[in-house]
Amino acid sequence: MARASRSLRDNIPPVPGPKDLVDRLPGGLRGRLSKIGASAKRTREDISGSIVRNGWPTSVRGRSLAVMNSVFLHLHPIRTRQDAIKMTYTFGLGGISFFLFLLLTLTGVLLMFYYIPSIDQAWQTMNIIKTEQPFGWFLRNMHRWAAHGMVIMVFFHMCRVFYTGSFRAPRQFNWVVGVILLVLTFLLSYTGYLLPWDQLSLWAVTVGVNMVGSTPPPFVGDLVKFFLIGDFTVGQNALLRFYTLHVIALPLLLSIFLAVHFWRIRKDGFSRGLTFTSRITDYGDTRSAGEKAAGKEK
């Protein structure tokens, strides 16, 4: 019985593969399929070659080319001092701040699908998000705590830069950009505070705009207050203006200054992160990282 089944298996013809099927086609059709296959292979090689142009970096030149030809890796200098990127020196505060900004952007876009900027529906839609939408409570709390975390991380990042002397030449311009980013972060947090339209946010923003209205001289404070909320009291105009600032104007400005901030880091390089004495000795050196590498005189 076993011998009969074995002989039966031996007599079953093998399943033809794709190459065998192509070989059995007529000559003209086989030629056209061959041309299509060759064209698809060239296209695949062109696409992969345009993405990864230099292969795996196995040398200093290869690593430099990999950095210069990548939009993401190009944000960082090609070479950095090892002591300048120690975790105990930077604490990763800038990277954490940027990650929280990306998280806020993602969760904010998702919340915009359900939120309605109207004084009659704002609180109701926030309550629906937290109680009825699947994982809405998690999404809203993630956005809220990420906002608190970004304010704290950006402030700590500024303190770290200040206390390590990283704002000195040639990074004075980037320090100014960082101060602008800190102010924009505060404004993003403040404008988002009104959007739930509950008693806490309503009266907190009312107190804030009244403080702005008290700016001397009186007509200047009143003008700024009216420009900020679009009315004499916090109402529909204020909610709509804060919503527009929170989801469009301020994130766009923050993204622009972030790009400038990263560009200056790329040009100026990381701060040295050495001893206090070495920073004092190098205080008069105003050359950029590229000028130092080229050996340009002070």
C-alpha positions in Angstrom: 0.0 0.0 0.0 2.8 2.4 1.0 4.7 1.4 -2.2 1.6 2.2 -4.3 1.1 5.6 -2.7 4.7 6.4 -3.2 4.6 5.5 -6.9 1.4 7.6 -7.2 3.2 10.6 -5.8 6.1 10.1 -8.1 3.8 10.1 -11.1 2.2 13.5 -10.2 3.8 16.3 -12.3 5.4 19.1 -10.3 3.6 22.4 -10.0 5.0 24.8 -12.6 6.6 28.0 -11.2 6.2 31.5 -12.6 9.3 31.1 -14.9 7.9 27.8 -16.3 4.6 29.5 -17.0 6.3 32.4 -18.8 8.4 29.9 -20.9 5.2 28.2 -22.1 3.8 31.5 -23.4 4.0 32.5 -27.1 7.2 34.3 -28.1 5.7 37.7 -28.7 3.8 37.8 -25.4 6.9 36.4 -23.6 9.0 39.2 -25.0 6.5 41.9 -23.9 6.4 40.5 -20.4 10.2 40.4 -20.3 10.3 44.1 -21.3 7.7 45.0 -18.6 9.7 43.1 -16.0 13.0 44.8 -16.9 11.3 48.3 -16.8 9.8 47.5 -13.4 13.2 46.5 -12.1 14.8 49.7 -13.4 12.1 51.8 -11.8 12.5 50.0 -8.5 16.3 50.5 -8.6 15.8 54.2 -9.5 13.5 54.8 -6.6 15.6 52.9 -4.1 18.7 54.6 -5.4 17.2 58.0 -5.0 16.3 57.3 -1.4 19.5 55.6 -0.3 22.2 57.1 -2.6 25.5 56.2 -0.9 24.9 52.7 0.5 25.7 51.7 4.0 28.2 54.3 5.6 31.3 52.3 6.4 33.8 55.3 6.3 34.1 58.9 7.5 33.2 60.1 4.0 30.3 57.7 3.7 28.9 58.8 7.0 29.3 62.5 6.0 27.5 61.9 2.7 24.7 60.0 4.5 24.1 62.9 6.8 24.3 65.6 4.1 21.9 63.7 1.7 19.2 63.0 4.4 16.7 65.7 5.3 16.3 64.3 8.8 20.0 63.6 9.6 21.0 66.9 8.0 19.3 68.7 11.0 22.3 67.7 13.1 26.0 68.5 12.6 28.1 66.0 10.8 30.5 65.8 13.7 29.9 66.7 17.4 32.0 66.5 20.5 31.2 63.5 22.6 31.0 65.5 25.8 28.6 68.0 24.2 25.9 65.4 23.7 26.2 63.6 27.1 22.8 62.9 28.7 24.0 64.6 31.9 24.8 67.8 29.9 21.7 68.2 27.7 19.3 65.9 29.5 17.5 65.6 26.1 15.3 68.6 27.0 15.2 70.0 23.4 14.4 66.7 21.9 11.7 66.0 24.5 10.1 69.4 23.8 10.0 68.7 20.1 8.5 65.3 20.6 5.8 66.8 22.8 5.0 69.4 20.1 4.6 66.5 17.6 2.3 64.7 20.0 0.3 67.8 20.6 -0.1 68.3 16.8 -1.3 64.8 16.4 -3.8 64.8 19.3 -4.9 68.3 18.5 -5.8 67.4 14.9 -7.8 64.4 16.1 -9.7 66.6 18.7 -10.6 69.1 15.9 -12.8 66.4 14.3 -15.2 66.6 17.3 -14.7 70.1 18.8 -17.0 73.0 17.8 -15.8 76.5 18.7 -19.1 77.9 19.8 -20.1 79.1 23.2 -23.3 77.1 23.0 -21.5 73.8 22.0 -17.9 74.0 23.1 -18.4 72.6 26.6 -20.9 70.0 25.3 -18.6 68.7 22.6 -15.7 68.5 25.1 -17.9 66.5 27.4 -19.0 64.2 24.5 -15.3 63.7 23.6 -14.5 62.6 27.2 -17.6 60.5 27.9 -18.9 59.1 24.6 -16.1 59.0 22.0 -14.0 55.8 22.0 -10.8 56.6 24.0 -11.8 60.3 23.9 -10.9 60.8 27.5 -7.4 59.3 26.8 -6.9 61.5 23.8 -8.0 64.7 25.6 -5.9 64.0 28.7 -2.9 63.1 26.5 -3.2 66.5 24.8 -3.6 68.3 28.1 -0.7 66.7 29.9 1.5 67.0 26.8 0.8 70.7 26.8 1.8 71.0 30.5 4.9 68.9 29.8 6.0 71.0 26.8 5.8 74.3 28.8 7.9 72.7 31.6 10.4 71.1 29.2 10.9 74.3 27.1 11.5 76.3 30.3 14.0 73.8 31.6 15.7 73.7 28.2 16.2 77.5 28.4 17.5 77.2 31.9 20.0 74.5 30.8 21.2 76.6 27.9 21.6 79.6 30.2 23.4 77.9 33.0 25.8 76.1 30.7 26.7 79.3 28.8 25.4 77.8 25.5 23.9 81.1 24.5 27.4 82.7 23.9 29.0 83.5 20.6 28.3 82.4 17.9 24.9 81.3 19.2 23.4 84.6 20.3 20.9 84.6 17.4 19.7 81.1 18.2 19.2 82.2 21.9 16.9 84.9 20.7 15.0 82.4 18.5 14.7 80.1 21.6 13.2 83.0 23.7 10.7 83.5 20.9 9.8 79.8 20.9 9.3 80.0 24.7 6.9 82.9 24.3 5.0 81.1 21.6 4.8 78.0 23.8 3.2 80.1 26.6 0.8 81.7 24.1 -0.2 78.2 22.8 -0.9 77.1 26.3 -2.9 80.2 27.2 -5.1 80.2 24.0 -5.9 76.5 24.5 -6.9 77.2 28.1 -10.2 78.9 27.0 -11.3 76.2 24.5 -13.1 73.9 27.0 -15.3 76.9 27.9 -15.9 75.9 31.5 -16.0 78.2 34.5 -12.3 77.7 35.3 -11.1 78.6 31.8 -13.7 81.4 31.3 -12.7 83.3 34.4 -9.0 82.6 34.1 -8.9 84.1 30.6 -11.2 87.0 31.8 -8.6 87.8 34.5 -5.8 87.6 32.0 -7.3 89.9 29.4 -8.3 92.4 32.1 -4.6 92.5 33.2 -3.7 93.2 29.6 -6.4 95.9 29.5 -4.7 97.6 32.5 -1.6 98.3 30.5 -0.8 102.0 30.7 -1.6 104.3 29.1 -5.4 103.4 29.3 -6.2 103.6 25.6 -3.3 101.3 24.7 -4.5 98.6 27.1 -8.1 98.8 26.0 -7.0 98.6 22.3 -4.9 95.5 22.9 -7.6 93.9 24.9 -10.2 94.6 22.2 -7.8 93.3 19.5 -7.2 90.1 21.6 -10.9 89.1 22.3 -12.8 91.1 19.6 -15.3 92.4 22.2 -15.6 94.2 25.5 -16.1 90.9 27.3 -15.0 87.3 26.8 -17.6 85.7 24.5 -18.0 84.1 21.1 -15.5 86.4 19.4 -12.9 85.7 22.0 -13.5 81.9 21.7 -13.2 82.0 17.9 -10.1 84.2 18.0 -8.4 82.0 20.6 -9.3 78.9 18.6 -7.9 80.3 15.4 -4.7 81.4 17.1 -4.4 78.0 18.8 -4.9 75.7 15.8 -3.5 77.8 12.9 -1.5 81.0 13.6 0.6 80.0 16.6 1.5 76.4 15.5 2.5 77.8 12.1 4.8 80.5 13.7 6.2 77.9 16.1 7.0 75.5 13.2 8.8 78.3 11.3 10.9 79.3 14.2 11.6 75.6 15.0 13.0 75.2 11.5 15.2 78.3 12.0 16.3 77.0 15.4 17.3 73.6 13.9 19.1 75.3 11.1 21.2 77.4 13.4 22.1 74.4 15.5 23.2 72.8 12.2 25.3 75.8 11.3 26.7 76.7 14.8 27.2 73.2 16.1 26.5 72.0 19.6 28.0 73.9 22.6 31.2 72.4 24.0 29.9 71.3 27.3 33.4 71.3 28.9 34.6 72.8 32.1 33.8 76.3 33.3 37.5 77.3 32.8 37.5 76.2 29.2 34.3 78.2 28.5 35.9 81.3 30.0 39.1 80.7 27.9 37.0 80.3 24.7 34.8 83.3 25.4 36.4 85.6 22.8 36.1 83.0 20.0 33.1 84.2 17.9 33.8 81.9 14.9 31.1 79.5 13.7 31.7 75.7 13.7 32.4 75.8 9.9 34.9 78.6 10.3 36.7 76.8 13.2 36.9 73.6 11.0 38.3 75.7 8.1 41.0 77.1 10.5 39.8 80.7 10.0 41.5 83.2 12.3 39.6 84.8 15.2 
